[in-house]
Amino acid sequence: ARASFEEALKLRPGDPDANANLGSVLLQLGQPAAAVPPLRKAMAQVGTPQLRDQLGAALLGAGDTAAAVREFRLLVREHPGNADARAHLALALDHSGDFAAATAAYDEALRLAPDHFDAAANRAALMARLGRLGEARQAFEDLARRAPESAVVHANLGAVHRDMGELQAALASLRRALKLNPGLADTHLTLA
């Protein structure tokens, strides 16, 4: 698909659909820095919410958190009731180190969509990093009940239990995580 969109751009430089599609493919291929230029070109011509969201994700993945925050703030301003937009803004703020604003944005995303799994999981991880372990534990326990097959949730819950000195609970959660996904290297290290 990438080659086809690149060929289309050679034939019709500046085509917004080809730029948008190329940027989307590059983002899916794990090449966020390469996705930014075509997404910016498409955004300048078309400017859809989906493109702004993809551009923000590409910028965040490329390490330009300030630009990602700007894009997601624009998206939230344009679509204030969109929980995904709030959750993406929260993640960008989290990566930028603005933890108070990130917490507020996660909270707003969860107010708009109480079952928003990614917002709840990312907020719980932030709480753990901030040392608010009781709050993180409760959130990860809730997430484990909602998604009992999520190895990452069980791994994070195990790490929080460990940090709280709850070793038996930590072992149980970490073992559950590894049973679900034996390839979680960090969980093997935590368990060791």
C-alpha positions as CSV (number, residue, x, y, z in Angstrom):
1,A,0.0,0.0,0.0
2,R,2.8,2.4,0.9
3,A,4.4,2.1,-2.6
4,S,1.0,2.7,-4.3
5,F,0.4,5.9,-2.3
6,E,3.9,7.1,-3.0
7,E,3.4,6.4,-6.7
8,A,0.1,8.3,-6.6
9,L,1.9,11.3,-5.1
10,K,4.4,11.2,-7.9
11,L,1.6,11.4,-10.4
12,R,-0.5,13.9,-8.4
13,P,1.8,15.8,-6.0
14,G,-0.2,17.3,-3.1
15,D,-3.2,15.0,-3.5
16,P,-4.8,15.1,0.0
17,D,-6.2,11.6,-0.1
18,A,-2.9,10.1,-1.1
19,N,-1.1,12.1,1.6
20,A,-3.6,11.1,4.2
21,N,-3.5,7.4,3.2
22,L,0.3,7.4,3.0
23,G,0.6,9.0,6.5
24,S,-1.9,6.5,7.9
25,V,0.0,3.5,6.4
26,L,3.3,4.8,7.7
27,L,1.8,5.3,11.2
28,Q,0.5,1.7,11.1
29,L,3.9,0.5,10.1
30,G,5.4,2.1,13.2
31,Q,7.1,4.9,11.3
32,P,5.6,8.0,13.0
33,A,8.3,10.5,12.0
34,A,7.8,9.5,8.3
35,A,4.1,9.9,8.7
36,V,4.2,13.5,9.9
37,P,4.9,15.3,6.6
38,P,2.2,13.6,4.5
39,L,-0.3,14.0,7.3
40,R,0.6,17.7,7.7
41,K,0.1,18.2,3.9
42,A,-3.3,16.4,4.0
43,M,-4.3,18.3,7.1
44,A,-3.5,21.7,5.4
45,Q,-6.0,20.8,2.6
46,V,-8.7,18.7,4.2
47,G,-8.5,19.1,8.0
48,T,-10.7,16.3,9.2
49,P,-10.9,15.2,12.9
50,Q,-9.5,11.8,11.9
51,L,-6.5,13.4,10.2
52,R,-5.8,15.7,13.2
53,D,-5.9,12.7,15.5
54,Q,-3.5,10.8,13.3
55,L,-1.2,13.8,13.0
56,G,-1.2,14.1,16.8
57,A,-0.4,10.4,17.2
58,A,2.4,10.6,14.6
59,L,3.9,13.7,16.4
60,L,3.7,11.9,19.7
61,G,5.2,8.8,18.3
62,A,8.0,10.9,16.7
63,G,8.8,12.5,20.1
64,D,7.4,15.9,19.4
65,T,5.1,16.1,22.4
66,A,4.6,19.9,22.3
67,A,3.3,19.7,18.7
68,A,1.2,16.6,19.6
69,V,-0.4,18.5,22.6
70,R,-1.2,21.4,20.2
71,E,-2.9,19.1,17.7
72,F,-4.9,17.3,20.4
73,R,-5.9,20.6,22.1
74,L,-7.3,21.8,18.7
75,L,-9.1,18.5,18.3
76,V,-10.7,18.8,21.8
77,R,-11.6,22.4,21.0
78,E,-13.3,21.3,17.8
79,H,-14.9,18.3,19.4
80,P,-15.3,18.9,23.1
81,G,-17.6,15.9,23.7
82,N,-15.2,13.4,22.1
83,A,-13.8,11.1,24.8
84,D,-11.1,9.7,22.5
85,A,-9.8,13.2,21.8
86,R,-9.6,13.9,25.5
87,A,-7.8,10.6,26.1
88,H,-5.3,11.3,23.4
89,L,-4.7,14.8,24.7
90,A,-4.2,13.3,28.2
91,L,-1.6,10.8,26.9
92,A,0.3,13.6,25.1
93,L,0.2,15.8,28.2
94,D,1.4,12.7,30.2
95,H,4.3,12.3,27.9
96,S,5.1,16.0,28.1
97,G,5.4,15.8,31.9
98,D,2.3,18.0,32.6
99,F,0.9,15.4,35.0
100,A,-1.8,17.7,36.5
101,A,-3.2,18.6,33.1
102,A,-2.9,14.9,32.0
103,T,-4.9,13.8,35.1
104,A,-7.6,16.4,34.4
105,A,-7.8,15.3,30.8
106,Y,-8.0,11.6,31.7
107,D,-10.7,12.5,34.2
108,E,-12.7,14.4,31.6
109,A,-12.4,11.5,29.1
110,L,-13.7,9.1,31.7
111,R,-16.5,11.5,32.6
112,L,-17.6,11.5,29.0
113,A,-17.1,7.8,28.6
114,P,-16.8,5.9,31.9
115,D,-15.9,2.7,30.2
116,H,-13.0,4.2,28.1
117,F,-10.5,1.4,28.7
118,D,-7.4,3.2,27.4
119,A,-8.1,6.4,29.4
120,A,-8.6,4.3,32.6
121,A,-5.5,2.2,32.0
122,N,-3.3,5.2,31.1
123,R,-4.6,7.2,34.1
124,A,-3.9,4.2,36.4
125,A,-0.3,3.9,35.1
126,L,0.1,7.7,35.7
127,M,-1.2,7.3,39.3
128,A,1.3,4.5,39.8
129,R,4.2,6.7,38.5
130,L,3.1,9.5,40.8
131,G,3.2,7.3,43.8
132,R,-0.6,7.3,44.2
133,L,-0.5,3.5,44.6
134,G,-3.8,2.9,46.3
135,E,-5.6,4.7,43.6
136,A,-3.6,2.9,40.9
137,R,-4.3,-0.5,42.5
138,Q,-8.0,0.1,42.6
139,A,-8.0,1.2,39.0
140,F,-6.0,-1.8,37.8
141,E,-8.2,-4.1,39.8
142,D,-11.3,-2.6,38.2
143,L,-9.6,-3.0,34.8
144,A,-8.6,-6.6,35.5
145,R,-12.3,-7.4,36.2
146,R,-13.3,-5.7,33.0
147,A,-10.6,-7.3,30.9
148,P,-9.4,-10.5,32.6
149,E,-7.4,-11.5,29.5
150,S,-5.3,-8.4,29.4
151,A,-1.8,-9.4,30.3
152,V,-0.6,-5.8,30.5
153,V,-3.3,-4.9,33.1
154,H,-2.2,-7.9,35.2
155,A,1.4,-7.0,34.8
156,N,0.8,-3.4,35.9
157,L,-1.4,-4.5,38.8
158,G,1.4,-6.9,39.9
159,A,4.0,-4.0,39.8
160,V,1.7,-1.8,41.9
161,H,1.2,-4.7,44.4
162,R,5.0,-5.1,44.6
163,D,5.5,-1.4,45.1
164,M,3.0,-1.5,48.0
165,G,4.8,-4.5,49.6
166,E,1.9,-6.8,48.8
167,L,4.2,-9.6,47.6
168,Q,1.7,-12.5,47.4
169,A,-0.7,-10.4,45.4
170,A,2.1,-9.2,43.2
171,L,3.3,-12.7,42.5
172,A,-0.3,-13.8,41.6
173,S,-0.8,-10.9,39.2
174,L,2.6,-11.2,37.6
175,R,2.2,-15.0,37.0
176,R,-1.3,-14.4,35.5
177,A,0.2,-11.8,33.2
178,L,2.9,-14.2,32.0
179,K,0.4,-17.0,31.6
180,L,-1.6,-14.7,29.3
181,N,1.5,-13.5,27.5
182,P,4.8,-15.2,28.1
183,G,6.6,-12.6,26.0
184,L,6.4,-9.7,28.5
185,A,10.1,-9.2,29.2
186,D,9.5,-6.5,31.8
187,T,7.2,-8.7,33.7
188,H,9.8,-11.5,33.8
189,L,12.2,-8.9,35.2
190,T,9.7,-7.7,37.8
191,L,9.0,-11.3,38.8
192,A,12.7,-12.0,39.2
